[in-house]
Amino acid sequence: MMRYFIYIFFFFMISCSETQKNRLPNIVLIFMDDLGYGDIANFGAINYRTPNIDRMVNEGMLFTNFYSAQAVCSASRAGLLTGTYPNRIGISGALMPYSDHGLHSDEITIAEMLKEKGYRTGIFGKWHLGHHDKFLPNNHGFDTYLGIPYSNDMWPVDYDGNPLREDKKSYYPPMSFWEGNEAKDTIRNLEDQASLTARITDLACNFINKNKDKPFFLYIPHPMPHQPIAASNNFKGKSKLGLYGDVIMEIDWSV
């Protein structure tokens, strides 16, 4: 069964001081996986607050009419990063862990264009444009990549945290947190998933601090609230809307 996804992204430039007016602006692009329009307090969410995202809405520029190139994981990312209709470049739907294709090296991404202007580029979060070496972010203009290679439900664990049935396990290998082109530590259970938002946020903040004296492009494609969802202990039970509200509150903290 095809699942349709709603994506919301936040784009902002970090302003420069008076003495830095001639500098190129720093760019942060935050991409939320499956976040619905009504999941933000300013757009009607109840029983939890999203003060940081609301502040961006209130102090920035708000667009209420937006079309994604395609309403599914890999294709939407291909369109966002290349400005091309994803089907034209061979990315349709969501790539699977057994897919043997990905974003072609001939395609030009935002990161590659900005690198030509002297930007440092980093991605922390979900890539999902091919997990083989030639398709990974470091071969598409990103200096730094840490995160997961595809959707967080593409692993041998069910949404409730229990192992998949034996007949389904063959579809999904164990999921790992990647650094560059190498899979590092394994994401074994929902407790590990619960650490993803904070982990990605810490890495992104370190990237900002490291590159604060030069122009940078930071791309943060959060794996959640795409299922399975999990919140860290700092946010578990904090909302009045159950686990989903906890997850959104943690993402707002991340912003």
WOJO-V335811 format. One record per residue. N is the residue number from 0. RES is the residue in one letter. PHI is phi in degrees with one decimal (none if undefined). OMEGA is omega in radians with two decimals (* if undefined). NEAR is the number of other C-alpha atoms within 10 Angstrom. Layout:
# WOJO-V335811
N & RES & PHI & OMEGA & NEAR
N & RES & PHI & OMEGA & NEAR
This chain:
# WOJO-V335811
0 & M & none & 3.12 & 3
1 & M & -74.1 & 3.06 & 6
2 & R & -106.9 & -3.12 & 7
3 & Y & -97.4 & -3.01 & 12
4 & F & -115.1 & 3.00 & 15
5 & I & -108.1 & 3.12 & 16
6 & Y & -120.3 & 3.01 & 21
7 & I & -127.8 & 3.08 & 15
8 & F & -127.7 & 3.14 & 13
9 & F & -118.5 & -3.08 & 15
10 & F & -128.9 & 3.07 & 13
11 & F & -149.6 & 3.08 & 14
12 & M & -107.8 & 3.11 & 12
13 & I & -80.7 & -3.05 & 11
14 & S & -69.6 & -3.12 & 13
15 & C & -104.4 & 3.09 & 13
16 & S & -74.4 & -3.11 & 9
17 & E & -57.5 & -3.09 & 7
18 & T & -81.6 & -3.09 & 7
19 & Q & -116.0 & -3.03 & 11
20 & K & -60.3 & -3.11 & 10
21 & N & -83.3 & 3.12 & 9
22 & R & -77.1 & 3.01 & 13
23 & L & -68.1 & -3.11 & 16
24 & P & -72.6 & 2.98 & 18
25 & N & -78.1 & -3.04 & 21
26 & I & -124.3 & 3.07 & 19
27 & V & -122.0 & 3.14 & 19
28 & L & -119.9 & -3.12 & 16
29 & I & -109.2 & -3.06 & 20
30 & F & -117.9 & -3.10 & 22
31 & M & -98.7 & -3.09 & 21
32 & D & -89.2 & 3.11 & 22
33 & D & 79.4 & 3.08 & 21
34 & L & -68.1 & -3.14 & 19
35 & G & -87.7 & -3.14 & 15
36 & Y & -55.0 & -3.08 & 15
37 & G & -85.8 & -3.14 & 11
38 & D & -85.4 & 3.13 & 19
39 & I & -104.6 & -3.06 & 20
40 & A & -56.1 & 3.13 & 16
41 & N & -62.8 & -3.12 & 17
42 & F & -110.6 & 2.99 & 11
43 & G & 113.9 & 3.13 & 9
44 & A & -61.5 & -3.14 & 16
45 & I & -125.1 & 3.06 & 16
46 & N & 70.7 & 2.93 & 11
47 & Y & -163.7 & -3.11 & 18
48 & R & -117.9 & 3.06 & 20
49 & T & -130.0 & -2.99 & 21
50 & P & -63.2 & -3.07 & 16
51 & N & -75.1 & 3.06 & 15
52 & I & -68.0 & 3.11 & 18
53 & D & -58.6 & -3.14 & 16
54 & R & -63.9 & 3.09 & 11
55 & M & -62.8 & 3.11 & 15
56 & V & -64.4 & -3.04 & 14
57 & N & -72.5 & -3.07 & 11
58 & E & -102.4 & -3.08 & 8
59 & G & -112.1 & -3.13 & 10
60 & M & -112.7 & -3.05 & 9
61 & L & -112.2 & 3.04 & 10
62 & F & -112.4 & -3.09 & 6
63 & T & -107.1 & -3.14 & 5
64 & N & -134.6 & -3.03 & 5
65 & F & -145.5 & 3.12 & 8
66 & Y & -117.7 & 3.05 & 7
67 & S & -81.9 & 3.10 & 15
68 & A & -62.1 & 3.04 & 17
69 & Q & -163.8 & -3.01 & 23
70 & A & -91.0 & 3.10 & 18
71 & V & -156.3 & -2.87 & 21
72 & C & -50.2 & -2.98 & 26
73 & S & -64.2 & -3.08 & 26
74 & A & -63.4 & 3.14 & 26
75 & S & -63.8 & 3.14 & 24
76 & R & -71.6 & 3.09 & 25
77 & A & -61.4 & 3.12 & 27
78 & G & -66.2 & -3.11 & 20
79 & L & -64.1 & -3.03 & 18
80 & L & -82.7 & -3.09 & 16
81 & T & -111.8 & -3.07 & 18
82 & G & 72.3 & -3.08 & 14
83 & T & -117.2 & 3.00 & 17
84 & Y & -59.3 & -2.99 & 18
85 & P & -59.0 & -3.13 & 21
86 & N & -63.6 & 3.13 & 14
87 & R & -69.3 & -3.13 & 9
88 & I & -113.7 & 2.98 & 17
89 & G & 79.6 & 3.11 & 14
90 & I & -114.5 & -3.14 & 24
91 & S & -128.1 & 3.13 & 17
92 & G & 73.4 & -3.08 & 18
93 & A & -118.8 & 3.08 & 19
94 & L & -70.4 & -3.11 & 22
95 & M & -102.8 & 3.12 & 19
96 & P & -61.1 & 3.10 & 20
97 & Y & -101.3 & 3.10 & 11
98 & S & -67.4 & -3.13 & 11
99 & D & -109.2 & 3.10 & 11
100 & H & -127.1 & -3.10 & 16
101 & G & -173.0 & -3.12 & 21
102 & L & -70.8 & -3.04 & 27
103 & H & -67.5 & -3.11 & 16
104 & S & -64.5 & 3.13 & 12
105 & D & -75.1 & -3.13 & 8
106 & E & -76.6 & -3.12 & 14
107 & I & -101.5 & -3.14 & 16
108 & T & -97.5 & 3.03 & 22
109 & I & -54.2 & -3.10 & 16
110 & A & -60.6 & -3.14 & 26
111 & E & -65.9 & 3.12 & 19
112 & M & -64.2 & -3.11 & 13
113 & L & -73.2 & 3.08 & 18
114 & K & -59.9 & 3.11 & 18
115 & E & -64.7 & 3.11 & 10
116 & K & -94.9 & 3.09 & 11
117 & G & 93.7 & 3.14 & 12
118 & Y & -77.4 & 2.85 & 23
119 & R & -87.5 & -3.01 & 22
120 & T & -128.9 & -3.14 & 25
121 & G & -145.5 & 3.04 & 24
122 & I & -130.7 & 3.11 & 27
123 & F & -134.7 & -3.11 & 27
124 & G & 141.4 & -3.03 & 28
125 & K & -91.2 & -3.13 & 29
126 & W & -86.9 & 3.04 & 27
127 & H & 61.2 & 3.02 & 26
128 & L & -127.4 & 3.14 & 25
129 & G & 114.0 & -3.06 & 25
130 & H & -105.7 & 3.05 & 26
131 & H & -78.5 & -2.99 & 15
132 & D & -47.2 & -3.01 & 13
133 & K & -69.7 & -3.11 & 16
134 & F & -100.6 & -3.00 & 20
135 & L & -75.1 & -3.01 & 23
136 & P & -55.0 & -3.11 & 27
137 & N & -65.4 & 3.06 & 19
138 & N & -101.8 & 3.11 & 16
139 & H & -131.8 & 2.98 & 20
140 & G & 97.9 & -3.13 & 20
141 & F & -95.4 & 3.10 & 24
142 & D & -72.6 & -3.03 & 17
143 & T & -132.8 & 3.06 & 16
144 & Y & -140.5 & 2.95 & 22
145 & L & -140.0 & -3.13 & 24
146 & G & 160.2 & -3.14 & 25
147 & I & -108.1 & -3.00 & 24
148 & P & -81.5 & -3.13 & 26
149 & Y & -152.8 & -3.03 & 24
150 & S & -61.2 & -3.05 & 23
151 & N & -75.5 & 3.03 & 21
152 & D & -97.2 & -3.13 & 16
153 & M & -92.5 & -3.13 & 17
154 & W & -152.5 & -3.03 & 23
155 & P & -82.0 & -3.13 & 21
156 & V & -133.1 & -3.14 & 23
157 & D & -81.1 & -3.09 & 17
158 & Y & -62.9 & 3.14 & 12
159 & D & -87.6 & 3.12 & 12
160 & G & 94.0 & 3.12 & 15
161 & N & -84.6 & 3.11 & 11
162 & P & -60.3 & 3.07 & 14
163 & L & -65.9 & 3.03 & 16
164 & R & -60.7 & -3.07 & 11
165 & E & -55.9 & -3.10 & 9
166 & D & -72.4 & 3.11 & 7
167 & K & -102.1 & -3.06 & 13
168 & K & -62.0 & -3.09 & 14
169 & S & -65.7 & 3.14 & 11
170 & Y & -72.9 & -2.95 & 13
171 & Y & -126.0 & 3.02 & 16
172 & P & -76.5 & 3.04 & 13
173 & P & -58.0 & 3.12 & 13
174 & M & -94.1 & -3.14 & 24
175 & S & -128.0 & 2.99 & 19
176 & F & -90.0 & -3.02 & 18
177 & W & -100.1 & 2.95 & 20
178 & E & -128.1 & -3.03 & 16
179 & G & 63.0 & -3.12 & 19
180 & N & -99.4 & -3.08 & 18
181 & E & -122.6 & 3.02 & 14
182 & A & -76.2 & -3.12 & 16
183 & K & -102.4 & -3.06 & 14
184 & D & -74.3 & -3.11 & 11
185 & T & -79.3 & 3.02 & 12
186 & I & -92.9 & -2.91 & 18
187 & R & -93.0 & -2.97 & 15
188 & N & -153.2 & -3.12 & 17
189 & L & -66.6 & 3.08 & 18
190 & E & -63.7 & 3.06 & 14
191 & D & -66.0 & 3.11 & 13
192 & Q & -61.9 & -3.12 & 19
193 & A & -62.2 & -3.13 & 20
194 & S & -89.3 & -2.98 & 15
195 & L & -63.7 & -3.07 & 23
196 & T & -61.0 & -3.14 & 23
197 & A & -65.7 & -3.12 & 17
198 & R & -64.3 & 3.13 & 16
199 & I & -63.5 & -3.13 & 22
200 & T & -64.4 & 3.12 & 19
201 & D & -60.0 & 3.14 & 14
202 & L & -63.8 & 3.13 & 19
203 & A & -65.4 & 3.12 & 22
204 & C & -64.7 & 3.09 & 13
205 & N & -62.2 & 3.12 & 12
206 & F & -63.1 & 3.12 & 20
207 & I & -61.4 & -3.12 & 20
208 & N & -62.7 & -3.12 & 10
209 & K & -68.7 & -3.03 & 10
210 & N & -113.9 & -3.03 & 16
211 & K & -66.9 & -3.12 & 11
212 & D & -97.8 & 3.11 & 11
213 & K & -143.2 & 3.12 & 14
214 & P & -67.7 & 3.13 & 20
215 & F & -138.9 & 3.02 & 24
216 & F & -118.8 & -3.10 & 23
217 & L & -117.1 & -3.13 & 23
218 & Y & -114.1 & -3.11 & 24
219 & I & -121.1 & 3.08 & 24
220 & P & -90.6 & -3.09 & 22
221 & H & -64.1 & 3.05 & 26
222 & P & -67.1 & -3.08 & 27
223 & M & -107.2 & 0.28 & 27
224 & P & -88.5 & 2.92 & 21
225 & H & -53.1 & 3.12 & 19
226 & Q & -72.9 & 0.05 & 16
227 & P & -75.9 & -3.13 & 19
228 & I & -105.5 & 3.12 & 21
229 & A & -158.5 & 3.12 & 25
230 & A & -119.1 & 3.10 & 29
231 & S & -71.2 & -3.14 & 18
232 & N & -61.5 & 3.14 & 12
233 & N & -68.0 & -3.07 & 10
234 & F & -124.3 & -3.13 & 19
235 & K & -63.1 & 3.13 & 18
236 & G & 80.3 & -3.07 & 16
237 & K & -82.0 & -3.12 & 18
238 & S & -93.0 & 3.05 & 18
239 & K & -102.4 & -3.12 & 13
240 & L & -123.2 & 3.10 & 13
241 & G & 78.1 & -3.02 & 13
242 & L & -62.0 & -3.12 & 17
243 & Y & -60.6 & 3.09 & 19
244 & G & -62.3 & 3.09 & 25
245 & D & -60.4 & -3.13 & 25
246 & V & -62.5 & -3.14 & 24
247 & I & -65.7 & 3.10 & 23
248 & M & -61.6 & 3.12 & 23
249 & E & -69.7 & 3.08 & 20
250 & I & -64.7 & 3.09 & 22
251 & D & -63.2 & 3.04 & 16
252 & W & -57.1 & 3.14 & 16
253 & S & -59.8 & 3.10 & 18
254 & V & -59.2 & * & 15
